[in-house]
Amino acid sequence: MKNRLINTLRLAPLCFVIGTALSGCVINVGGHNSSDYDGNVNRVFGSISVSENRQVGSLTTVNGGITLSDNVKADELTTVNGGVTVGDFCEIDGITVVNGNIEAGKQLVSGDGIESVNGDIILGSGAKVDGSLITVNGDIEAADLTLTDNIETVNGDITISGNSIIEGDIIYDDPENNDNHSTPTLSITDTVRLNGEIVLERDVKLEIPDTMTSKVRYKSSAM
């Protein structure tokens, strides 16, 4: 988590060099002159939009959002100040956002984790993620999710429902010197299968089935 987010925070000066020629309002991949475009897009200012049924490389912007229409295949999606919206039946290689929400339609397939520092992660039904879902100050919501690793946050609510399968842990990290004094809520329905543990380093309101109470592990800061 830390390495990917640190690299994202370094994007601004780096992308200024490689993306100045692409600066503007919006890049539309799949428009009149880009129907066969399958490369990477790097920019500083403005958003990136990909039309349906396209295949592209990595999409990176510093100040702008990223939008994928339905049935798009892409490599990693990265933005510093902007949200990411992904349509139905998309395949990607992970998402990293600093300030912005991440929303995906149904049946997302991600070959890597999905992370946002200051934003929510909301996944439509049937997502398959080969990695973790991580936020600091954002909520996480998913139904019928298949996840190979952890769900992790500091201050966000977590809501997992449907026939979700979580192979890793659900972790609430220590807020340390955080000024957010509200107590987050962990909500899990009784149809969810959690193979890992619930690790709490802070106070959390638990709305979980009785069968999961034995999985709760309190660390010192939550005592």
C-alpha positions, 0 to 999 in steps of 0.5 A: 500500500505505502509504496503505491501511494508514495509513487502516486504522490510523486506523480505531479512533478513527474507527469509535468514532464511526460504529460505537458503535451497532453494537457487540456480538458478531456482526452477521449479514447475511442473518439473519432481519431482514436478507435485503434489506440491501445497505448498509455495516457499520461497527463497533468490537467484534465480528465480521461474518458474511454469509450466502451469496448476499448482496450488501453494501457495505463491511464494516469492523471494528476488533476482530473478524473478517469472514466471507463465505459462498459466492457473496457480493458485497461492497465492500472488507473492512477489519479491524484486529485480526481475520482475514478468511475468504471462501467460494467464488465471491465477488466483492469490492473488496479486503481490508485487514487489520493483524493477522490472516490472509486466507483465500479459497475458490476462484474469488475475484474481487477488484477491488482488492489484498489486504493484511495486515501481520501475517498470511498471505494464502491464496487458493483456486484460480482467484483473479483479483485486480486489484491486488497481494498484499502482506504484511509478516510473513505468508506468501502462497500461491495456485494458478491465480492471475491477478494484474494487479500485484505480489506483495510481502512482507518476511518471509513465504514466497511459494508460487505454483503451478498455471497462475498468471499474475503480470503484475507483479513478485515483491518482497522488501522490505528488512527494515531494522531487523526482528528477524526473522532467518529467511530466507524462501522463494520457491517457484514451480512451472514451470507459473507464468507471471511477466511481471515480475521477482523483485526481492530486497532481502534474502536469500531462499531460491529454489525456482524453475525454471531458466527464471526465474533470469534474472528475479532482480534483487538490490538493494544490501541483499541483496548 
